[in-house]
Amino acid sequence: MIGGIIKRAEVYIREIVFGLEDSLVSTLGVVTGVAVAVDESNVVIVTGCVLLVVEAVSMAASSYLSSKSELEIKTRNKKRKPGNYSPIISGIVMGGFYLFGGIFPMVPYIFLGVNDALVPSVILTVLALFGFGFVKAEYVGKHPLVSSIEMTVVSLSACAIGYAIGRLASLFFGFNVY
């Protein structure tokens, strides 16, 4: 059973990595940017939830359509028969891991005020990225520490951009910031 799950994860590793990493980074970037721009917990939570649902559905649909197109081309060119890879499962995996990843940066905003949630949100996301890099290393045969550092550093650059845009927007539009 465990072997089957691991083998299945290897087949869909692209969707797992893409969905989880993109959600962690996008959600943290958006909620951080919104939090520093408007300083309102309800706005941050609603924005984060809307982002998670819309993006999870969009990512799932995109994964399904792109995987299906790739299989159709390969089948047409007789390079490969469809085999075990399913575009439907690809979409489900992508969407599911997107939703799962977005939970980490959102949780502090649900339980804490904006002023208190920002740092725990970043820390929780960093820990999730680092841990995910560690797990990913098992599948790709890379050193766990190298994989963890790479996943964390590359991903956090987008979060820094979200923070900077939120700060600039608050200055430009005159929003209250803490």
Phi and psi in degrees as a GROMACS rama.xvg file:
@    title "Ramachandran Plot"
@    xaxis  label "Phi"
@    yaxis  label "Psi"
@TYPE xy
-61.8033  -40.7052  ILE-2
-60.1918  -39.4859  GLY-3
-65.9044  -39.0678  GLY-4
-66.2025  -44.3367  ILE-5
-62.9485  -43.0911  ILE-6
-63.3171  -40.4536  LYS-7
-64.7915  -39.8395  ARG-8
-62.4455  -37.2116  ALA-9
-65.3192  -37.0721  GLU-10
-65.118  -36.6349  VAL-11
-109.434  24.6969  TYR-12
-60.1696  -35.4521  ILE-13
-59.413  -47.028  ARG-14
-67.0264  -39.0391  GLU-15
-63.6972  -51.0612  ILE-16
-64.1794  -48.3807  VAL-17
-61.7061  -50.2535  PHE-18
-63.8657  -46.9894  GLY-19
-69.132  -48.8406  LEU-20
-64.4528  -44.5771  GLU-21
-63.9089  -39.2104  ASP-22
-68.2863  -45.2855  SER-23
-56.812  -47.9587  LEU-24
-72.0384  -48.7275  VAL-25
-62.1711  -46.7878  SER-26
-65.1407  -45.8384  THR-27
-62.4524  -44.059  LEU-28
-60.1433  -43.7574  GLY-29
-70.7492  -50.0406  VAL-30
-66.8116  -33.2204  VAL-31
-67.8315  -46.5396  THR-32
-60.9359  -44.6328  GLY-33
-67.3497  -41.1847  VAL-34
-61.0177  -43.5095  ALA-35
-77.3618  -16.8765  VAL-36
-86.5333  -41.4734  ALA-37
-116.923  -18.4837  VAL-38
56.1175  40.8347  ASP-39
-131.705  115.693  GLU-40
-56.9496  -45.5453  SER-41
-61.0486  -39.9854  ASN-42
-65.7011  -42.1622  VAL-43
-63.7591  -45.6856  VAL-44
-65.6447  -46.497  ILE-45
-62.8376  -45.1022  VAL-46
-60.3694  -45.4098  THR-47
-62.9546  -42.5262  GLY-48
-65.9939  -43.4416  CYS-49
-61.0189  -46.1861  VAL-50
-56.9331  -48.3188  LEU-51
-59.6355  -48.2037  LEU-52
-68.857  -49.3522  VAL-53
-62.2416  -46.0655  VAL-54
-68.9897  -37.3801  GLU-55
-62.8016  -44.6422  ALA-56
-65.8845  -43.8616  VAL-57
-62.5843  -45.0058  SER-58
-65.5138  -39.933  MET-59
-62.9382  -45.8464  ALA-60
-63.8849  -42.8017  ALA-61
-63.9343  -41.9235  SER-62
-64.3994  -43.5338  SER-63
-59.5238  -51.9039  TYR-64
-65.6086  -41.6692  LEU-65
-70.4343  -39.1935  SER-66
-65.7345  -41.4604  SER-67
-63.9023  -43.2796  LYS-68
-62.1014  -43.0409  SER-69
-61.9628  -44.779  GLU-70
-64.0786  -38.5876  LEU-71
-64.3503  -40.3602  GLU-72
-66.1605  -45.8371  ILE-73
-64.8269  -38.8572  LYS-74
-66.807  -43.3676  THR-75
-61.4322  -40.9368  ARG-76
-84.4796  0.988183  ASN-77
57.6564  27.0319  LYS-78
-78.8487  -29.7787  LYS-79
-162.441  139.771  ARG-80
-82.2741  154.106  LYS-81
-51.4134  -39.8077  PRO-82
64.6678  -143.18  GLY-83
-84.0177  -10.9452  ASN-84
-80.5964  123.392  TYR-85
-115.231  123.531  SER-86
-58.6494  -33.1437  PRO-87
-66.0528  -47.2092  ILE-88
-64.9616  -37.1541  ILE-89
-56.5345  -45.8254  SER-90
-65.8736  -41.3188  GLY-91
-64.3964  -43.4746  ILE-92
-63.3902  -46.578  VAL-93
-59.5401  -51.3243  MET-94
-64.1596  -41.6179  GLY-95
-64.3019  -43.9925  GLY-96
-72.4568  -27.7297  PHE-97
-64.9761  -47.8705  TYR-98
-60.6911  -44.4255  LEU-99
-61.5305  -46.0587  PHE-100
-63.1382  -36.062  GLY-101
-69.6411  -16.2798  GLY-102
-64.1403  -40.1457  ILE-103
-58.4391  -52.3728  PHE-104
-72.2312  -20.3912  PRO-105
-81.7951  -34.521  MET-106
-52.1235  -47.827  VAL-107
-60.308  -33.8207  PRO-108
-71.2456  -24.0592  TYR-109
-75.2516  -36.0742  ILE-110
-102.792  -16.4235  PHE-111
-125.14  162.249  LEU-112
-72.7475  165.411  GLY-113
-55.0269  -45.3466  VAL-114
-62.6159  -31.8432  ASN-115
-93.9714  -16.0475  ASP-116
-89.2645  -24.3156  ALA-117
-57.8985  -53.227  LEU-118
-65.1589  -47.2858  VAL-119
-60.8847  -34.2038  PRO-120
-62.6556  -45.5328  SER-121
-64.5785  -45.69  VAL-122
-62.6054  -44.9476  ILE-123
-62.285  -40.2271  LEU-124
-67.5456  -42.9033  THR-125
-60.3365  -45.203  VAL-126
-62.3818  -40.6495  LEU-127
-64.8424  -44.5235  ALA-128
-62.0973  -45.5528  LEU-129
-62.2238  -46.2787  PHE-130
-64.0633  -40.4577  GLY-131
-65.7018  -39.1935  PHE-132
-60.354  -37.2668  GLY-133
-64.5721  -46.855  PHE-134
-65.6466  -42.7719  VAL-135
-58.4223  -35.8433  LYS-136
-57.139  -33.371  ALA-137
-60.1497  -40.5423  GLU-138
-80.4514  -32.4859  TYR-139
-100.336  -3.75146  VAL-140
74.0439  30.6728  GLY-141
-105.74  159.237  LYS-142
-64.3871  130.572  HIS-143
-57.4617  -40.127  PRO-144
-68.4175  -41.4401  LEU-145
-63.689  -44.7046  VAL-146
-63.2301  -41.1262  SER-147
-65.7187  -44.868  SER-148
-64.9275  -44.1784  ILE-149
-59.3157  -48.8458  GLU-150
-59.4669  -42.8962  MET-151
-71.0035  -48.7659  THR-152
-67.7514  -46.5814  VAL-153
-62.1095  -42.8266  VAL-154
-69.9778  -37.4058  SER-155
-71.5055  -16.1993  LEU-156
-61.5802  -37.8127  SER-157
-66.7671  -36.1928  ALA-158
-64.5246  -39.7824  CYS-159
-63.002  -37.8916  ALA-160
-65.1508  -42.7359  ILE-161
-60.4341  -41.6682  GLY-162
-62.9608  -46.7768  TYR-163
-62.6416  -41.6818  ALA-164
-65.5911  -40.2658  ILE-165
-61.2043  -43.0302  GLY-166
-64.1729  -44.8041  ARG-167
-63.7371  -41.5944  LEU-168
-62.9846  -40.6224  ALA-169
-63.9408  -36.7159  SER-170
-71.6288  -44.8609  LEU-171
-65.3436  -44.012  PHE-172
-95.1342  -3.49657  PHE-173
73.5591  28.468  GLY-174
-71.3892  154.702  PHE-175
-73.8587  133.082  ASN-176
-129.028  156.412  VAL-177
